[in-house]
Amino acid sequence: MTPVLGLLVAACVLAAPPAPAAAPEPVEVRLQHRIQTVHGEVGLAATNLETGKTLGIRADTRFPTASLIKVAVMVEAYHRIADGSLRRDTTVTLTEADKAGDETVPLNMLHPGSTFTVEDLLKLMIAYSDNTATNLLVRLLGAAQIDRRMVSYGLTSTKIFRPTFRDGHADVFPEEEHEFGLGMTTPREIARLFQLIAEGKVVSRAACDEMLSILAMQQDRAMIPRSLPIERDKLIVANKTGWDEEKLPDAKGFKGEIRTDAAFVKGPKLRYVIAICVRRGDDTRATVDNEALVTGAELSRIVYDVWSRGRESAGDAGQKEIFKAARRVLAGARAKTLP
């Protein structure tokens, strides 16, 4: 063995790290293990907009949307504003009969005769999930047209059936409304809709930026954004949630819980969309300790932690340092052997 070759071998041996620990479980396996503990049905879809990597568990299963379908209502409104058939400053006058349910959402707390613009209603529908604002918009837009718009984007399983608080009285697709209630989607389709908005492919880049800014006003942060390091990592989370109970009881007469959330997550070096849908949940608590919310938050953090690490693993970085050290030793040895 020549002196130079000996020095090179020694450098590699000295720089070599200890034997690596067992490789971590693939992210899909970790997600599946967590989902298997849930007392209910869970679906998830996510797409990394930087790398194209996708994740999916029951991603093509149809789930009730609850208020998550209101994103489709917003999309149709922006299309109508763009084609001139609706103005953002068009005003709607509130009547007592317009008030949906007995929830303490903003419009239900105001007196009849109050007027609101379409732009006002969009913000209230998304940020506060105001069902009265939603119904006023659906009245202007039409459930059938909203559904046709979703089909135009290839989202054939994403539908709204009627205004809120009108169980059993569908405007369209009564058989599906009977099971799914207000609306339905799949995790993959609703994540795709968020991706289209994030990439500026709905109406226009300017319209998508407005929609994202409204989604970022969301007041319900109990699932996808809940455990993310938003301040530490300077994240923006634009999301929409949904909450309802199943329309059809199970064999025991129990109507399970529906919880949904979809989001666009953006950081300095990361962009992705994610959707989590839960149905037939056993836990009906209205608190943030609800099993569906806690599980959804944990699934969201698993996806974030994996995708925020970057493309290069620690092992890859270590190997690069080994070869750099070896090259330095080899260069020094050659210099010493030159006359």
C-alpha positions in Angstrom: 0.0 0.0 0.0 1.4 3.4 -1.0 1.7 6.1 1.6 -1.0 8.2 -0.1 -3.4 5.4 -0.2 -2.8 4.5 3.4 -3.5 8.1 4.5 -6.7 8.1 2.5 -7.9 4.8 4.1 -7.0 6.2 7.5 -9.0 9.4 6.9 -12.1 7.5 5.9 -11.9 5.2 8.9 -11.4 8.1 11.3 -14.1 10.2 9.8 -16.7 7.4 9.6 -19.6 7.8 11.9 -20.8 5.1 14.3 -23.1 2.5 12.9 -26.5 4.1 12.2 -29.5 3.4 14.2 -32.5 1.6 12.7 -34.1 3.7 10.0 -37.3 5.5 11.2 -40.6 4.2 10.0 -41.9 5.6 6.7 -44.3 8.5 7.3 -47.2 6.5 5.8 -46.7 3.8 8.4 -46.5 6.3 11.3 -49.7 8.0 10.1 -51.5 4.6 9.7 -50.5 3.5 13.1 -51.9 6.7 14.7 -55.1 6.5 12.6 -55.7 2.9 13.7 -56.2 4.1 17.3 -59.1 6.3 16.5 -62.7 5.4 17.3 -64.0 6.4 13.9 -63.0 6.6 10.2 -60.2 8.8 9.2 -59.0 9.9 5.8 -55.9 12.0 4.9 -54.4 13.5 1.8 -51.4 15.8 1.5 -49.2 17.1 -1.4 -45.8 18.8 -1.0 -45.9 21.6 -3.5 -42.1 21.9 -3.5 -41.3 18.2 -4.2 -44.5 16.8 -5.6 -44.5 14.1 -2.9 -48.0 12.9 -1.9 -49.5 11.1 1.1 -52.8 9.4 1.2 -54.8 7.2 3.6 -58.4 6.6 2.5 -57.7 9.5 0.3 -60.4 8.6 -2.3 -63.1 7.7 0.3 -66.1 10.0 0.3 -66.6 11.8 3.6 -69.3 14.3 4.7 -67.7 17.8 4.5 -69.8 19.7 7.0 -68.7 23.4 6.7 -65.6 22.5 4.7 -67.7 22.6 1.5 -67.9 26.4 2.0 -64.6 26.7 0.2 -66.4 25.5 -3.0 -69.0 28.3 -2.4 -66.2 30.8 -2.2 -64.6 29.5 -5.4 -67.9 29.9 -7.3 -68.4 33.4 -5.9 -65.0 34.5 -7.2 -65.8 33.0 -10.7 -69.0 35.0 -10.8 -67.2 38.2 -9.7 -64.7 37.6 -12.5 -67.3 37.1 -15.2 -69.3 40.1 -14.1 -72.5 38.3 -13.1 -71.8 39.2 -9.4 -70.3 42.2 -7.8 -68.2 42.1 -4.7 -70.0 45.2 -3.5 -73.5 43.8 -4.2 -75.5 44.2 -1.0 -77.8 41.8 0.7 -80.3 42.8 3.4 -80.7 40.4 6.3 -84.2 39.3 7.4 -85.2 37.3 10.5 -86.1 34.4 8.3 -82.6 34.3 6.9 -81.0 33.4 10.2 -79.8 29.8 10.2 -80.2 27.9 13.4 -79.7 29.3 16.8 -75.9 29.6 16.7 -74.2 32.7 18.0 -72.5 33.4 14.6 -72.1 37.1 13.7 -75.2 37.5 11.4 -77.5 35.7 13.9 -76.7 38.3 16.5 -77.6 41.3 14.3 -80.9 42.9 13.8 -83.0 42.4 10.6 -82.5 45.1 8.1 -78.7 45.0 8.3 -77.0 45.1 4.9 -73.8 43.2 3.9 -71.8 43.1 0.7 -70.8 39.8 -1.0 -67.3 40.5 0.2 -68.5 40.7 3.8 -70.5 37.5 3.5 -67.4 35.6 2.1 -65.3 36.6 5.0 -67.9 35.7 7.5 -68.7 32.4 5.9 -65.0 31.3 5.9 -63.5 33.0 9.0 -66.4 32.4 11.3 -68.2 29.6 9.4 -71.3 31.8 9.6 -74.2 29.6 8.3 -76.5 32.5 7.7 -73.8 34.2 5.5 -73.4 30.8 3.7 -77.1 30.5 3.0 -77.3 34.0 1.6 -74.4 33.2 -0.8 -75.8 29.9 -1.8 -79.1 31.6 -2.6 -77.2 34.0 -5.0 -75.0 31.3 -6.6 -77.1 28.1 -6.6 -76.0 24.7 -5.4 -76.2 23.1 -8.8 -73.8 25.8 -10.3 -71.4 25.4 -7.5 -71.3 21.6 -8.1 -70.8 22.2 -11.9 -67.8 24.4 -11.1 -66.2 21.7 -9.0 -66.7 19.2 -11.9 -64.9 21.7 -14.2 -61.8 21.3 -12.0 -62.1 17.5 -12.1 -63.5 17.3 -8.6 -66.5 15.0 -9.3 -67.0 13.9 -5.7 -67.0 17.4 -4.2 -70.6 18.6 -3.9 -72.9 20.9 -1.9 -76.4 19.7 -1.8 -78.4 22.5 -0.1 -78.1 25.5 2.2 -77.3 24.8 5.9 -79.9 23.7 8.4 -82.2 22.2 5.8 -81.7 18.5 6.5 -83.6 16.2 4.1 -84.5 19.0 1.7 -81.8 18.8 -1.0 -81.6 21.2 -3.9 -79.6 18.5 -5.8 -78.7 14.9 -5.4 -81.2 14.0 -2.7 -80.0 10.4 -2.2 -76.4 11.6 -1.4 -77.7 14.4 0.8 -79.6 11.8 2.8 -76.3 10.3 3.9 -73.8 13.2 3.7 -75.8 16.2 4.7 -74.6 19.6 3.6 -71.9 18.3 1.3 -69.3 15.7 0.5 -65.8 15.3 -0.8 -62.8 13.1 -0.6 -59.5 14.0 1.2 -57.7 14.0 -2.1 -60.2 16.2 -3.9 -60.5 18.9 -1.2 -56.7 18.9 -0.9 -56.5 19.3 -4.7 -58.9 22.3 -4.5 -56.6 23.9 -1.9 -53.6 23.1 -4.2 -55.3 24.8 -7.2 -55.9 27.9 -5.0 -52.4 27.9 -3.6 -50.9 27.7 -7.2 -53.1 30.5 -8.5 -55.1 28.2 -10.8 -58.6 29.2 -9.8 -59.9 32.3 -11.6 -56.6 34.2 -11.4 -53.5 34.7 -9.2 -55.0 37.8 -7.7 -58.3 36.0 -6.9 -56.4 33.1 -5.3 -54.4 35.4 -3.2 -57.6 37.0 -1.9 -59.1 33.6 -1.1 -56.0 32.5 0.7 -56.1 35.7 2.8 -59.6 35.0 3.8 -58.8 31.4 4.6 -55.9 32.6 6.8 -58.5 34.6 8.9 -60.0 31.2 10.0 -60.9 31.3 13.7 -61.0 27.6 14.2 -57.4 26.4 14.6 -58.1 23.3 16.7 -57.0 20.6 14.2 -54.4 21.1 11.4 -52.8 24.4 12.7 -53.0 23.4 16.3 -49.7 21.8 16.9 -47.6 23.4 14.2 -44.7 25.7 15.2 -46.4 28.7 13.5 -44.5 31.5 15.3 -41.1 29.6 15.5 -41.0 28.7 11.9 -42.9 31.7 10.6 -45.7 29.7 9.1 -48.9 30.8 7.4 -51.8 28.4 7.7 -54.9 29.1 5.5 -57.5 26.6 6.5 -61.2 25.7 6.7 -62.9 23.4 9.1 -66.2 21.5 9.4 -68.2 20.0 12.3 -71.5 18.2 12.3 -73.0 14.8 13.2 -73.8 11.9 10.9 -77.2 12.1 9.3 -77.7 8.3 9.4 -77.4 6.4 12.8 -75.4 3.2 13.0 -77.0 -0.2 13.9 -77.1 0.9 17.6 -78.9 4.2 16.8 -75.8 6.3 17.4 -75.0 9.3 15.1 -71.2 9.7 15.1 -69.2 12.9 14.9 -68.0 14.5 11.7 -64.8 16.7 11.9 -62.9 18.0 8.8 -60.1 20.4 8.1 -58.1 21.3 5.0 -55.2 23.8 4.7 -52.5 25.4 2.8 -49.3 25.6 4.9 -46.5 27.9 3.9 -43.1 28.6 5.4 -39.9 30.1 4.2 -38.8 26.8 2.6 -41.9 24.7 2.6 -45.4 24.7 0.9 -47.9 22.0 1.1 -51.6 21.2 1.2 -53.3 18.8 3.6 -56.8 17.5 4.3 -58.0 15.4 7.2 -61.6 14.1 7.4 -63.1 12.1 10.2 -66.6 10.5 10.3 -68.5 8.2 12.6 -66.4 9.4 15.5 -67.4 8.1 18.9 -66.2 11.2 20.8 -69.0 13.9 20.6 -67.4 16.3 23.0 -67.5 19.9 21.8 -64.1 20.8 23.4 -60.6 20.9 22.0 -60.0 17.5 23.7 -62.2 15.8 21.2 -60.4 12.7 19.9 -60.8 13.7 16.2 -59.3 17.1 16.8 -56.4 15.8 18.9 -55.7 13.0 16.3 -55.9 15.5 13.4 -53.4 17.8 15.1 -51.0 14.9 15.6 -51.3 13.7 12.0 -50.7 17.3 10.8 -47.6 17.6 12.9 -46.2 14.3 11.7 -46.5 15.5 8.1 -45.0 18.8 8.9 -42.0 17.3 10.8 -41.2 15.0 7.9 -41.5 17.5 5.1 -39.8 20.4 7.0 -36.5 18.4 7.4 -35.4 19.1 3.8 -34.3 16.9 1.1 -31.0 15.8 2.5 -31.0 13.4 5.4 -28.4 13.4 8.2 -26.8 10.3 6.8 -26.4 11.8 3.4 -24.8 14.9 5.0 -22.4 12.8 7.1 -21.2 10.8 4.0 -20.5 14.1 2.2 -18.3 15.3 5.1 -16.4 12.0 5.1 -15.5 12.4 1.4 -14.6 16.0 1.9 -12.2 15.0 4.8 -10.7 12.3 2.7 -10.1 14.6 -0.2 -8.4 17.1 2.1 -6.0 14.4 3.4 -5.3 13.1 -0.1 -4.5 16.6 -1.3 -2.2 17.2 1.6 -0.4 13.9 1.1 0.1 14.6 -2.6 1.6 18.0 -1.9 4.1 16.4 0.5 5.3 13.9 -2.1 5.9 16.5 -4.8 9.6 17.3 -5.3 
